Protein backbone atom coordinates (compact mmCIF):
# COMPACT_ATOMS: atom_id res chain seq x y z
CA UNK A 1 0.00 0.00 0.00
CA UNK A 2 1.53 3.32 -1.11
CA UNK A 3 0.58 6.91 -0.41
CA UNK A 4 1.44 9.64 -2.91
CA UNK A 5 1.87 13.38 -2.61
CA UNK A 6 2.96 16.03 -5.09
CA UNK A 7 5.83 18.40 -4.22
CA UNK A 8 7.19 20.85 -6.79
CA UNK A 9 5.39 19.02 -9.56
CA UNK A 10 6.94 15.68 -8.57
CA UNK A 11 4.99 12.71 -7.24
CA UNK A 12 6.56 11.23 -4.12
CA UNK A 13 5.68 7.65 -3.15
CA UNK A 14 5.49 6.82 0.54
CA UNK A 15 5.13 3.04 0.91
CA UNK A 16 3.89 1.27 4.03
CA UNK A 17 7.34 -0.28 4.45
CA UNK A 18 8.81 3.20 4.92
CA UNK A 19 6.32 3.95 7.68
CA UNK A 20 7.25 0.69 9.40
CA UNK A 21 10.96 1.49 9.06
CA UNK A 22 10.61 4.98 10.52
CA UNK A 23 8.39 3.74 13.37
CA UNK A 24 10.81 0.98 14.38
CA UNK A 25 13.78 3.34 14.18
CA UNK A 26 11.99 5.87 16.36
CA UNK A 27 11.21 3.23 18.98
CA UNK A 28 14.84 2.14 18.98
CA UNK A 29 16.11 5.70 19.41
CA UNK A 30 13.63 6.43 22.18
CA UNK A 31 13.94 3.00 23.79
CA UNK A 32 13.89 4.35 27.36
CA UNK A 33 10.69 6.31 26.82
CA UNK A 34 9.14 3.38 24.96
CA UNK A 35 10.04 1.05 27.83
CA UNK A 36 8.26 3.28 30.34
CA UNK A 37 5.13 3.41 28.16
CA UNK A 38 5.24 -0.35 27.60
CA UNK A 39 5.62 -1.02 31.33
CA UNK A 40 2.31 0.72 31.97
CA UNK A 41 0.62 -1.52 29.42
CA UNK A 42 2.30 -4.60 30.94
CA UNK A 43 0.99 -3.80 34.43
CA UNK A 44 -2.56 -3.08 33.24
CA UNK A 45 -2.80 -6.21 31.08
CA UNK A 46 -1.11 -8.35 33.77
CA UNK A 47 -3.79 -7.29 36.25
CA UNK A 48 -6.55 -7.89 33.69
CA UNK A 49 -5.19 -11.34 32.79
CA UNK A 50 -4.69 -12.33 36.41
CA UNK A 51 -8.33 -11.59 37.23
CA UNK A 52 -9.67 -13.40 34.17
CA UNK A 53 -7.40 -16.43 34.55
CA UNK A 54 -8.17 -16.69 38.26
CA UNK A 55 -11.88 -16.75 37.48
CA UNK A 56 -11.32 -19.43 34.84
CA UNK A 57 -9.22 -21.62 37.14
CA UNK A 58 -11.59 -21.32 40.09
CA UNK A 59 -14.56 -21.97 37.83
CA UNK A 60 -12.91 -25.12 36.50
CA UNK A 61 -12.08 -26.36 40.01
CA UNK A 62 -15.57 -25.59 41.26
CA UNK A 63 -17.14 -27.45 38.34
CA UNK A 64 -15.18 -30.60 39.27
CA UNK A 65 -17.24 -30.84 42.51
CA UNK A 66 -14.71 -33.03 44.31
CA UNK A 67 -14.75 -33.06 48.10
CA UNK A 68 -11.03 -32.27 48.39
CA UNK A 69 -11.40 -29.33 46.03
CA UNK A 70 -14.51 -28.06 47.78
CA UNK A 71 -12.63 -27.98 51.09
CA UNK A 72 -9.70 -26.14 49.51
CA UNK A 73 -12.01 -23.66 47.78
CA UNK A 74 -13.99 -23.00 50.96
CA UNK A 75 -10.75 -22.54 52.89
CA UNK A 76 -9.85 -19.75 50.46
CA UNK A 77 -13.29 -18.14 50.72
CA UNK A 78 -14.65 -19.45 47.42
CA UNK A 79 -18.27 -20.57 47.22
CA UNK A 80 -18.72 -24.12 45.92
CA UNK A 81 -21.51 -26.02 44.21
CA UNK A 82 -23.19 -28.91 45.94
CA UNK A 83 -22.82 -32.44 44.64
CA UNK A 84 -26.26 -32.10 43.06
CA UNK A 85 -25.30 -28.81 41.46
CA UNK A 86 -27.93 -26.89 43.43
CA UNK A 87 -28.13 -23.17 43.04
CA UNK A 88 -26.24 -21.05 45.55
CA UNK A 89 -28.17 -18.96 48.06
CA UNK A 90 -29.41 -15.45 47.45
CA UNK A 91 -26.81 -14.09 49.90
CA UNK A 92 -24.04 -15.89 48.04
CA UNK A 93 -25.26 -14.58 44.70
CA UNK A 94 -25.29 -11.04 46.08
CA UNK A 95 -21.76 -11.45 47.43
CA UNK A 96 -20.52 -12.83 44.11
CA UNK A 97 -22.17 -9.95 42.25
CA UNK A 98 -20.51 -7.44 44.58
CA UNK A 99 -17.09 -9.03 44.07
CA UNK A 100 -17.61 -9.04 40.31
CA UNK A 101 -18.56 -5.36 40.42
CA UNK A 102 -15.41 -4.52 42.38
CA UNK A 103 -13.27 -6.45 39.91
CA UNK A 104 -14.89 -4.65 36.97
CA UNK A 105 -14.27 -1.26 38.60
CA UNK A 106 -10.62 -2.04 39.36
CA UNK A 107 -10.00 -3.37 35.84
CA UNK A 108 -11.67 -0.32 34.26
CA UNK A 109 -9.61 2.04 36.41
CA UNK A 110 -6.34 0.30 35.59
CA UNK A 111 -7.11 0.34 31.84
CA UNK A 112 -8.07 4.03 32.01
CA UNK A 113 -4.75 4.84 33.67
CA UNK A 114 -3.05 2.82 30.93
CA UNK A 115 -4.73 4.86 28.16
CA UNK A 116 -3.83 8.16 29.86
CA UNK A 117 -0.23 7.02 30.20
CA UNK A 118 -0.01 6.10 26.53
CA UNK A 119 -1.56 9.40 25.44
CA UNK A 120 0.85 11.37 27.65
CA UNK A 121 3.89 9.49 26.35
CA UNK A 122 2.84 9.97 22.72
CA UNK A 123 2.15 13.68 23.25
CA UNK A 124 5.66 14.09 24.67
CA UNK A 125 6.99 12.20 21.66
CA UNK A 126 5.22 14.64 19.33
CA UNK A 127 6.69 17.61 21.22
CA UNK A 128 10.21 16.18 20.96
CA UNK A 129 9.85 15.56 17.23
CA UNK A 130 8.59 18.92 15.93
CA UNK A 131 11.51 19.34 13.54
CA UNK A 132 11.35 15.72 12.36
CA UNK A 133 7.63 16.02 11.63
CA UNK A 134 8.12 19.38 9.91
CA UNK A 135 10.92 17.97 7.75
CA UNK A 136 8.80 15.01 6.67
CA UNK A 137 5.88 17.28 5.77
CA UNK A 138 8.17 19.62 3.83
CA UNK A 139 9.43 16.59 1.88
CA UNK A 140 5.88 15.67 0.95
CA UNK A 141 4.57 13.43 3.73
CA UNK A 142 0.78 13.51 3.88
CA UNK A 143 -1.16 13.97 7.12
CA UNK A 144 -2.32 10.36 6.87
CA UNK A 145 1.32 9.20 6.69
CA UNK A 146 2.19 11.09 9.91
CA UNK A 147 -0.85 9.61 11.66
CA UNK A 148 0.15 6.17 10.46
CA UNK A 149 3.64 6.59 11.94
CA UNK A 150 2.39 7.33 15.44
CA UNK A 151 -0.34 4.69 15.35
CA UNK A 152 2.22 2.08 14.26
CA UNK A 153 4.56 3.05 17.09
CA UNK A 154 1.76 2.81 19.62
CA UNK A 155 0.58 -0.51 18.19
CA UNK A 156 4.05 -2.03 18.47
CA UNK A 157 4.33 -0.89 22.07
CA UNK A 158 0.83 -2.08 22.88
CA UNK A 159 1.29 -5.50 21.32
CA UNK A 160 4.65 -6.09 23.02
CA UNK A 161 3.35 -4.88 26.39
CA UNK A 162 0.18 -6.94 26.07
CA UNK A 163 1.99 -10.20 25.29
CA UNK A 164 4.40 -9.72 28.20
CA UNK A 165 1.52 -8.70 30.48
CA UNK A 166 -0.42 -11.85 29.60
CA UNK A 167 2.49 -14.08 30.60
CA UNK A 168 3.15 -12.09 33.78
CA UNK A 169 -0.50 -12.16 34.87
CA UNK A 170 -0.95 -15.83 34.06
CA UNK A 171 2.29 -16.78 35.82
CA UNK A 172 1.30 -14.91 38.98
CA UNK A 173 -2.17 -16.46 39.03
CA UNK A 174 -0.85 -19.95 38.33
CA UNK A 175 1.74 -19.67 41.10
CA UNK A 176 -0.86 -18.60 43.67
CA UNK A 177 -3.29 -21.27 42.49
CA UNK A 178 -0.64 -23.97 42.85
CA UNK A 179 0.07 -22.84 46.41
CA UNK A 180 -3.64 -22.98 47.26
CA UNK A 181 -4.86 -26.00 45.31
CA UNK A 182 -1.75 -27.99 44.38
CA UNK A 183 -1.66 -30.37 41.43
CA UNK A 184 -5.44 -30.06 40.95
CA UNK A 185 -4.73 -26.86 39.01
CA UNK A 186 -2.98 -28.83 36.25
CA UNK A 187 -5.54 -31.64 36.35
CA UNK A 188 -8.44 -29.25 35.77
CA UNK A 189 -6.55 -26.49 33.95
CA UNK A 190 -9.04 -24.57 31.74
CA UNK A 191 -7.01 -24.37 28.53
CA UNK A 192 -9.91 -23.11 26.43
CA UNK A 193 -10.89 -20.43 28.92
CA UNK A 194 -7.30 -19.23 29.32
CA UNK A 195 -6.86 -18.98 25.55
CA UNK A 196 -10.07 -16.96 25.26
CA UNK A 197 -8.90 -14.65 28.03
CA UNK A 198 -5.49 -14.21 26.39
CA UNK A 199 -7.12 -13.39 23.04
CA UNK A 200 -9.42 -10.86 24.68
CA UNK A 201 -6.43 -9.32 26.48
CA UNK A 202 -4.47 -8.97 23.22
CA UNK A 203 -7.41 -7.25 21.54
CA UNK A 204 -7.98 -4.99 24.57
CA UNK A 205 -4.32 -3.99 24.89
CA UNK A 206 -3.92 -3.22 21.20
CA UNK A 207 -7.14 -1.20 21.03
CA UNK A 208 -6.21 0.77 24.15
CA UNK A 209 -2.85 1.61 22.61
CA UNK A 210 -4.51 2.85 19.43
CA UNK A 211 -7.06 4.89 21.38
CA UNK A 212 -4.33 6.49 23.49
CA UNK A 213 -2.31 7.45 20.39
CA UNK A 214 -5.15 8.89 18.29
CA UNK A 215 -5.13 12.43 19.69
CA UNK A 216 -1.31 12.83 19.65
CA UNK A 217 -1.18 11.41 16.11
CA UNK A 218 -3.86 13.85 14.93
CA UNK A 219 -2.00 16.75 16.58
CA UNK A 220 1.22 15.77 14.84
CA UNK A 221 -0.49 15.47 11.46
CA UNK A 222 -2.12 18.90 11.69
CA UNK A 223 1.10 20.77 12.48
CA UNK A 224 2.11 23.40 9.96
CA UNK A 225 5.55 22.53 8.48
CA UNK A 226 6.89 26.09 8.88
CA UNK A 227 5.86 26.29 12.53
CA UNK A 228 7.31 22.85 13.24
CA UNK A 229 10.65 23.74 11.66
CA UNK A 230 10.74 27.03 13.58
CA UNK A 231 10.29 25.28 16.93
CA UNK A 232 13.26 25.12 19.32
CA UNK A 233 12.15 21.71 20.65
C-alpha positions in Angstrom: 0.0 0.0 0.0 1.5 3.3 -1.1 0.6 6.9 -0.4 1.4 9.6 -2.9 1.9 13.4 -2.6 3.0 16.0 -5.1 5.8 18.4 -4.2 7.2 20.9 -6.8 5.4 19.0 -9.6 6.9 15.7 -8.6 5.0 12.7 -7.2 6.6 11.2 -4.1 5.7 7.6 -3.2 5.5 6.8 0.5 5.1 3.0 0.9 3.9 1.3 4.0 7.3 -0.3 4.5 8.8 3.2 4.9 6.3 3.9 7.7 7.3 0.7 9.4 11.0 1.5 9.1 10.6 5.0 10.5 8.4 3.7 13.4 10.8 1.0 14.4 13.8 3.3 14.2 12.0 5.9 16.4 11.2 3.2 19.0 14.8 2.1 19.0 16.1 5.7 19.4 13.6 6.4 22.2 13.9 3.0 23.8 13.9 4.3 27.4 10.7 6.3 26.8 9.1 3.4 25.0 10.0 1.1 27.8 8.3 3.3 30.3 5.1 3.4 28.2 5.2 -0.3 27.6 5.6 -1.0 31.3 2.3 0.7 32.0 0.6 -1.5 29.4 2.3 -4.6 30.9 1.0 -3.8 34.4 -2.6 -3.1 33.2 -2.8 -6.2 31.1 -1.1 -8.4 33.8 -3.8 -7.3 36.2 -6.5 -7.9 33.7 -5.2 -11.3 32.8 -4.7 -12.3 36.4 -8.3 -11.6 37.2 -9.7 -13.4 34.2 -7.4 -16.4 34.5 -8.2 -16.7 38.3 -11.9 -16.7 37.5 -11.3 -19.4 34.8 -9.2 -21.6 37.1 -11.6 -21.3 40.1 -14.6 -22.0 37.8 -12.9 -25.1 36.5 -12.1 -26.4 40.0 -15.6 -25.6 41.3 -17.1 -27.4 38.3 -15.2 -30.6 39.3 -17.2 -30.8 42.5 -14.7 -33.0 44.3 -14.8 -33.1 48.1 -11.0 -32.3 48.4 -11.4 -29.3 46.0 -14.5 -28.1 47.8 -12.6 -28.0 51.1 -9.7 -26.1 49.5 -12.0 -23.7 47.8 -14.0 -23.0 51.0 -10.7 -22.5 52.9 -9.9 -19.7 50.5 -13.3 -18.1 50.7 -14.6 -19.5 47.4 -18.3 -20.6 47.2 -18.7 -24.1 45.9 -21.5 -26.0 44.2 -23.2 -28.9 45.9 -22.8 -32.4 44.6 -26.3 -32.1 43.1 -25.3 -28.8 41.5 -27.9 -26.9 43.4 -28.1 -23.2 43.0 -26.2 -21.1 45.5 -28.2 -19.0 48.1 -29.4 -15.5 47.4 -26.8 -14.1 49.9 -24.0 -15.9 48.0 -25.3 -14.6 44.7 -25.3 -11.0 46.1 -21.8 -11.4 47.4 -20.5 -12.8 44.1 -22.2 -10.0 42.2 -20.5 -7.4 44.6 -17.1 -9.0 44.1 -17.6 -9.0 40.3 -18.6 -5.4 40.4 -15.4 -4.5 42.4 -13.3 -6.5 39.9 -14.9 -4.6 37.0 -14.3 -1.3 38.6 -10.6 -2.0 39.4 -10.0 -3.4 35.8 -11.7 -0.3 34.3 -9.6 2.0 36.4 -6.3 0.3 35.6 -7.1 0.3 31.8 -8.1 4.0 32.0 -4.7 4.8 33.7 -3.0 2.8 30.9 -4.7 4.9 28.2 -3.8 8.2 29.9 -0.2 7.0 30.2 0.0 6.1 26.5 -1.6 9.4 25.4 0.8 11.4 27.7 3.9 9.5 26.3 2.8 10.0 22.7 2.2 13.7 23.3 5.7 14.1 24.7 7.0 12.2 21.7 5.2 14.6 19.3 6.7 17.6 21.2 10.2 16.2 21.0 9.8 15.6 17.2 8.6 18.9 15.9 11.5 19.3 13.5 11.3 15.7 12.4 7.6 16.0 11.6 8.1 19.4 9.9 10.9 18.0 7.8 8.8 15.0 6.7 5.9 17.3 5.8 8.2 19.6 3.8 9.4 16.6 1.9 5.9 15.7 0.9 4.6 13.4 3.7 0.8 13.5 3.9 -1.2 14.0 7.1 -2.3 10.4 6.9 1.3 9.2 6.7 2.2 11.1 9.9 -0.8 9.6 11.7 0.1 6.2 10.5 3.6 6.6 11.9 2.4 7.3 15.4 -0.3 4.7 15.4 2.2 2.1 14.3 4.6 3.1 17.1 1.8 2.8 19.6 0.6 -0.5 18.2 4.1 -2.0 18.5 4.3 -0.9 22.1 0.8 -2.1 22.9 1.3 -5.5 21.3 4.7 -6.1 23.0 3.3 -4.9 26.4 0.2 -6.9 26.1 2.0 -10.2 25.3 4.4 -9.7 28.2 1.5 -8.7 30.5 -0.4 -11.9 29.6 2.5 -14.1 30.6 3.1 -12.1 33.8 -0.5 -12.2 34.9 -0.9 -15.8 34.1 2.3 -16.8 35.8 1.3 -14.9 39.0 -2.2 -16.5 39.0 -0.9 -19.9 38.3 1.7 -19.7 41.1 -0.9 -18.6 43.7 -3.3 -21.3 42.5 -0.6 -24.0 42.9 0.1 -22.8 46.4 -3.6 -23.0 47.3 -4.9 -26.0 45.3 -1.7 -28.0 44.4 -1.7 -30.4 41.4 -5.4 -30.1 41.0 -4.7 -26.9 39.0 -3.0 -28.8 36.3 -5.5 -31.6 36.4 -8.4 -29.2 35.8 -6.5 -26.5 33.9 -9.0 -24.6 31.7 -7.0 -24.4 28.5 -9.9 -23.1 26.4 -10.9 -20.4 28.9 -7.3 -19.2 29.3 -6.9 -19.0 25.6 -10.1 -17.0 25.3 -8.9 -14.6 28.0 -5.5 -14.2 26.4 -7.1 -13.4 23.0 -9.4 -10.9 24.7 -6.4 -9.3 26.5 -4.5 -9.0 23.2 -7.4 -7.2 21.5 -8.0 -5.0 24.6 -4.3 -4.0 24.9 -3.9 -3.2 21.2 -7.1 -1.2 21.0 -6.2 0.8 24.1 -2.8 1.6 22.6 -4.5 2.9 19.4 -7.1 4.9 21.4 -4.3 6.5 23.5 -2.3 7.4 20.4 -5.1 8.9 18.3 -5.1 12.4 19.7 -1.3 12.8 19.7 -1.2 11.4 16.1 -3.9 13.9 14.9 -2.0 16.8 16.6 1.2 15.8 14.8 -0.5 15.5 11.5 -2.1 18.9 11.7 1.1 20.8 12.5 2.1 23.4 10.0 5.5 22.5 8.5 6.9 26.1 8.9 5.9 26.3 12.5 7.3 22.8 13.2 10.6 23.7 11.7 10.7 27.0 13.6 10.3 25.3 16.9 13.3 25.1 19.3 12.1 21.7 20.6 
